[in-house]
Amino acid sequence: MKVLIVNTSASGGGAAIAALRLMDALRANGTDARMLVRDCAAPHEGVTALPQSPVLRLKFVWERLAIWLHNRMSRRMLWYVDIANAGTDITRHPAFLEADVIHLHWVNQGFLSLDQLDRIFQSGKRIVWTLHDQWPYTGICHHSVDCTRYQHHCHHCPQLCHPSAKDLSYKVFARKLSIMRQASITFVGCSRWIAGLAEKSALTQGHRVVSIPNAVPSVFSPMDQAEARRLHGLPEEGKYILFGSCKVADRRKGADYLIEACRRAELQHLNVIIVGGHAEWMRDSFSQPVYIINYVHSPERMAALYAAADVYVTPSLQENLPNTIAEAMSVGTPCVGFEVGGIPEMIDHRQNGYVARYKDVADLAQGVAWVLDSDLRRAARQKASASYNPDTVAQQYISLYEE
């Protein structure tokens, strides 16, 4: 059995990381798995990138331009939606032709268009589509927030600047409905939360929806905390909280809630580590000592950062199954996050971490303080080992492919 994993990129972003790790886990478990991407920053065994050309960039720009024009030249929601009006036909690629199973992941921003998805669905291949966000079963949005129109038919999209009865969300949803009615797709939610929402969509009716978590490689394992701090030039004494994101300034990542929580009296004695690009603006927002580390590409270095911290805090307002929580818990670092998305599935409240009430700064601060006063490292590690072991995840997917 040959499996082709398809994702826009091989690096950068949670979906790319998860897809690459799945490919490696499948290969380690005897499956002939390859990955086809548009963008690949560095060579990786088993990964094939499309030949780079100005045309690929043009397709990406054309999609953004169409959204911009529909929003009457407003950039306000430009990156919150995708319409898949342009892309590349991969059905004639040798890797596609050789595959028995086509495993789609995150394919947006000009990689695959709706027309190309239709060709894939009609190819006769077995189709699996992992849900890293909600786009596969909504009209155009990646996170529907409180909107449930996708359960029937998207329209008046709240993520468009000028929603209407037959706006972009309505038109794209209608096209998706047309092509998915004729297809046979197995949707896989990384979390039970997103799988449950997917089952309610008009687009998934007649298709199978299951839940399989992401895999976390063995590099994310416990290590000596003092050594981990020395590796990053951090003072060995004191308590550390860690916060990280590709885009720490993105309001959906909840940095403002973390800043406010750290102003609470019970957290004044802490040190704060922030990992991510363009994070300098946060330095003056804390009264605690702040250590800012630019985006970390090395898994080994990231594992050491988790080990250096006493608690990992993710105040995100929209999440599916964040790799960061799975990684931190695999290292043995307990986590605190809001009760949103798949986070309550990952953190067992007051057992291996703390799940704070949504957008409740006081409860977030209380959770951090509670974790710092508790010994949860072994419990966090045990939960991660049981849930995100690469061999276990790979075997679940292999069984799914064979079915």
C-alpha positions in Angstrom: 0.0 0.0 0.0 1.4 3.4 -1.0 0.2 6.5 0.7 0.7 10.1 -0.6 0.3 12.8 2.1 -0.6 16.2 0.5 0.0 19.5 2.3 0.8 23.0 1.1 4.1 23.1 3.0 6.6 20.7 4.6 7.5 23.2 7.3 6.0 26.1 9.1 2.6 25.8 10.8 1.0 23.1 12.8 -0.5 21.2 9.9 2.9 20.9 8.1 4.6 19.7 11.2 1.9 17.1 12.0 1.8 15.9 8.4 5.6 15.4 8.2 5.6 13.6 11.5 2.8 11.3 10.3 4.8 10.4 7.2 7.8 9.6 9.3 5.7 7.5 11.7 4.1 5.6 8.8 7.5 4.9 7.2 8.9 3.7 10.5 5.9 1.3 10.7 6.5 -0.3 7.3 4.2 1.8 5.1 5.4 3.2 1.8 4.5 6.8 2.6 5.5 9.9 0.7 4.6 13.6 0.9 3.9 16.0 -1.9 4.0 19.8 -1.1 4.2 23.1 -2.9 6.8 24.6 -0.5 9.7 22.9 1.1 12.3 24.9 3.0 14.8 22.1 3.5 15.2 18.6 2.0 13.5 15.8 3.9 13.5 12.1 3.0 10.2 11.1 1.4 9.2 14.7 0.6 8.7 15.9 -3.0 8.1 19.6 -3.7 6.6 20.9 -6.9 9.0 22.8 -9.2 9.1 26.4 -8.1 7.9 28.9 -10.7 6.3 32.4 -10.8 3.0 30.7 -11.7 2.7 29.1 -8.3 3.1 32.5 -6.7 0.6 34.0 -9.1 -2.0 31.5 -8.1 -1.5 32.4 -4.4 -1.8 36.2 -5.2 -4.9 35.6 -7.4 -6.8 34.1 -4.6 -5.9 36.9 -2.2 -6.8 39.4 -4.9 -10.3 37.9 -5.4 -11.0 38.0 -1.6 -9.7 41.6 -1.4 -11.9 42.7 -4.2 -15.0 40.9 -2.8 -14.3 42.8 0.5 -14.3 46.0 -1.5 -10.5 46.4 -1.2 -10.4 45.9 2.6 -7.5 43.9 4.1 -9.3 43.4 7.4 -10.2 39.7 7.0 -7.9 38.9 4.1 -6.1 36.0 5.9 -9.1 34.5 7.7 -10.7 32.8 4.7 -9.7 30.8 1.6 -11.8 30.3 -1.5 -9.6 27.8 -3.5 -10.2 29.5 -6.8 -6.7 28.7 -8.1 -4.2 25.9 -7.7 -2.1 23.2 -9.2 -3.3 19.9 -10.7 -1.4 17.1 -9.0 -3.3 14.2 -10.4 -0.8 13.7 -13.2 2.2 13.8 -10.8 4.0 10.5 -10.7 3.7 10.4 -6.9 -0.1 10.7 -7.2 -0.4 8.1 -10.0 1.6 5.6 -7.9 -0.4 6.1 -4.7 -3.2 3.9 -3.4 -4.3 6.4 -0.8 -4.4 10.1 -1.1 -4.2 11.7 2.3 -5.0 15.4 2.2 -4.0 17.7 5.1 -3.9 21.6 4.8 -4.0 22.4 1.1 -4.9 26.1 1.1 -3.4 29.4 -0.1 -3.2 28.6 -3.8 -2.1 25.0 -3.6 -5.2 23.1 -4.5 -8.3 24.6 -6.1 -11.9 23.2 -5.8 -11.6 22.0 -9.4 -8.4 20.1 -8.5 -10.0 18.7 -5.4 -12.8 17.4 -7.7 -10.2 15.7 -9.9 -8.6 14.1 -6.9 -12.0 12.9 -5.5 -12.9 11.4 -8.9 -9.5 9.7 -9.4 -10.6 6.4 -8.0 -8.0 6.6 -5.2 -8.9 6.1 -1.5 -9.3 9.6 0.0 -8.5 10.6 3.6 -8.6 14.2 4.7 -7.2 15.2 8.1 -9.0 18.2 9.6 -6.4 20.6 11.0 -9.0 23.3 11.0 -12.6 23.7 9.8 -12.1 24.7 6.2 -12.8 21.3 4.6 -16.4 21.4 5.9 -17.2 25.1 5.9 -17.6 27.5 3.0 -14.5 29.6 3.3 -13.5 30.0 7.0 -10.8 28.1 8.9 -12.5 28.8 12.3 -16.2 29.4 12.4 -16.1 30.7 16.0 -19.8 30.9 16.9 -21.3 30.6 13.4 -23.1 27.3 12.6 -24.4 28.1 9.1 -22.1 25.4 7.7 -24.4 22.9 9.2 -26.9 23.7 6.4 -25.4 26.1 3.8 -23.0 29.0 4.4 -24.2 32.6 3.7 -23.9 36.0 5.4 -20.4 35.0 6.4 -19.3 37.0 9.5 -15.7 36.8 8.4 -16.4 38.8 5.3 -16.4 42.6 5.4 -19.7 42.8 3.5 -21.6 39.5 4.0 -24.7 38.8 2.0 -27.2 36.0 1.1 -25.0 34.9 -1.9 -21.6 36.0 -0.9 -18.3 34.1 -1.3 -19.1 31.7 1.5 -22.4 30.8 -0.2 -20.8 30.2 -3.6 -17.8 28.2 -2.4 -20.1 26.1 -0.1 -22.3 25.3 -3.1 -19.3 24.3 -5.2 -18.0 22.1 -2.3 -21.4 20.5 -1.9 -21.5 19.7 -5.6 -18.1 17.9 -5.7 -18.3 16.2 -2.3 -21.7 14.6 -3.1 -20.0 12.6 -5.8 -17.0 11.6 -3.7 -16.2 9.1 -1.0 -14.0 10.7 1.7 -12.9 9.7 5.2 -12.5 12.8 7.3 -10.1 12.5 10.3 -10.4 15.0 13.1 -7.2 15.6 15.1 -9.4 16.1 18.0 -12.8 14.7 19.0 -14.0 18.3 19.2 -13.4 19.1 15.5 -14.7 15.7 14.4 -17.9 16.3 16.3 -18.4 19.7 14.5 -17.5 18.1 11.2 -20.3 15.5 11.6 -22.9 18.3 11.7 -21.8 19.9 8.4 -23.9 19.4 5.3 -20.7 18.8 3.4 -19.8 15.6 5.4 -23.1 13.9 5.1 -22.6 10.5 3.5 -18.9 10.5 4.4 -17.2 8.9 7.4 -15.7 11.0 10.2 -13.3 9.6 12.8 -10.8 11.0 15.2 -7.1 10.3 15.4 -4.6 12.6 17.2 -1.3 14.0 15.9 1.9 12.1 16.6 4.7 13.5 18.7 8.3 12.2 17.9 10.5 10.7 20.6 12.8 13.8 20.6 10.2 15.4 22.9 11.2 13.4 26.0 12.0 14.5 29.6 15.4 16.0 30.3 17.2 17.6 33.2 15.7 21.1 33.8 18.9 22.7 35.0 20.7 21.5 31.9 17.9 22.7 29.7 18.1 26.2 31.2 21.9 26.3 30.8 21.5 25.4 27.1 19.5 28.5 26.6 21.4 30.8 28.8 18.6 31.1 31.4 19.2 31.6 35.1 18.8 28.2 36.8 16.9 29.5 39.8 13.3 30.5 39.8 10.0 29.4 38.1 9.5 29.8 34.4 6.3 30.0 32.3 6.6 29.4 28.6 4.4 30.8 25.8 5.0 30.3 22.1 3.4 30.8 18.7 4.5 31.3 15.1 2.6 34.6 15.3 2.5 35.8 18.9 0.9 39.1 17.8 -2.1 37.2 16.3 -5.0 38.2 18.6 -6.4 34.7 18.3 -3.3 33.4 20.2 -4.5 35.3 23.3 -1.2 37.0 24.3 -3.2 39.8 25.9 -4.8 37.3 28.2 -1.4 36.0 29.3 -0.1 39.5 29.9 -3.1 40.4 32.0 -2.8 37.1 33.9 0.8 37.7 34.7 -0.1 41.1 36.3 -1.9 39.2 39.0 -0.1 39.3 42.4 0.4 35.5 42.7 2.4 35.4 39.4 4.7 38.3 40.1 7.7 36.1 41.1 7.9 34.3 37.8 10.1 34.5 34.7 8.5 34.5 31.3 9.9 32.8 28.2 8.3 33.8 24.9 9.1 31.9 21.7 8.1 33.2 18.3 8.7 35.8 15.7 8.1 39.6 16.2 7.7 39.2 19.9 9.7 42.2 21.1 6.6 44.3 21.6 5.6 42.0 24.5 8.8 42.6 26.5 7.6 45.9 28.2 4.1 44.4 28.8 5.3 42.2 31.7 6.6 43.2 35.1 8.4 39.9 35.3 11.8 39.2 33.6 11.1 38.2 30.0 13.3 36.1 27.8 12.4 36.3 24.1 13.6 33.6 21.7 13.0 33.9 18.0 11.1 31.2 16.1 12.8 27.8 16.9 13.2 25.4 13.9 15.1 22.6 15.8 12.9 20.1 17.6 15.7 19.3 19.9 16.0 22.9 21.0 12.3 23.3 21.4 12.1 20.2 23.5 14.8 21.7 25.8 12.8 24.9 26.0 9.8 22.9 27.2 12.0 21.2 29.7 13.4 24.5 31.0 9.9 25.7 31.8 7.7 24.8 34.8 4.5 25.3 32.9 3.5 25.9 29.3 0.6 28.4 28.9 -1.5 28.5 25.8 -4.2 31.3 26.1 -5.4 30.7 22.5 -9.0 31.6 21.7 -9.2 29.2 18.7 -7.5 25.8 18.7 -8.0 22.3 17.4 -5.3 20.0 18.8 -2.2 22.2 19.4 1.1 20.5 18.7 2.7 22.7 21.4 0.6 21.1 24.2 1.3 17.6 23.0 5.0 18.4 22.8 5.2 20.1 26.2 3.4 17.2 27.9 5.6 14.7 26.1 8.6 16.4 27.7 6.8 16.3 31.1 5.9 20.0 31.3 2.3 20.5 32.5 0.1 22.9 30.5 -2.6 25.5 31.2 -5.1 26.6 28.5 -8.6 27.9 28.0 -11.6 25.6 27.6 -11.7 25.8 23.9 -11.5 23.4 20.9 -9.6 20.2 21.6 -7.7 21.6 24.6 -9.9 19.9 27.3 -9.2 16.6 25.6 -5.5 17.1 25.9 -5.3 18.5 29.4 -7.1 16.5 32.1 -8.2 19.3 34.5 -6.3 19.3 37.8 -4.7 15.9 36.9 -1.9 16.8 34.5 -2.6 20.5 34.0 -5.3 23.1 34.3 -8.2 24.0 31.9 -9.3 27.6 32.6 -12.7 29.0 31.8 -12.8 30.6 28.4 -11.4 34.1 28.4 -11.3 34.2 32.2 -8.1 35.9 33.0 -8.5 35.3 36.8 -9.0 31.6 36.2 -6.0 31.5 33.8 -3.8 33.1 36.5 -5.2 30.7 39.1 -4.4 27.8 36.9 -0.8 28.8 36.4 -0.4 29.3 40.1 -2.0 25.9 40.9 0.2 24.0 38.4 3.3 25.7 39.8 2.4 24.5 43.3 1.7 20.9 42.1 3.9 18.1 40.9 2.4 17.1 37.6 5.4 16.2 35.4 4.9 12.5 35.5 1.2 12.7 35.0 1.7 15.0 32.0 4.2 12.7 30.5 2.0 9.6 31.0 -0.9 11.3 29.2 1.2 12.3 26.3 2.8 8.8 26.0 -0.6 7.2 25.9 -2.1 9.6 23.4 0.6 10.8 20.9 3.0 7.9 20.5 4.0 7.9 16.8 3.7 4.1 16.5 0.2 4.1 18.0 -1.0 7.0 15.7 0.6 5.3 12.7 -1.2 2.0 13.4 -4.5 3.8 13.7 -4.0 5.4 10.3 -2.8 2.2 8.7 -6.0 0.4 9.9 -8.0 3.3 8.5 -6.2 3.0 5.1 -6.8 -0.7 4.9 -10.5 -0.3 5.7 
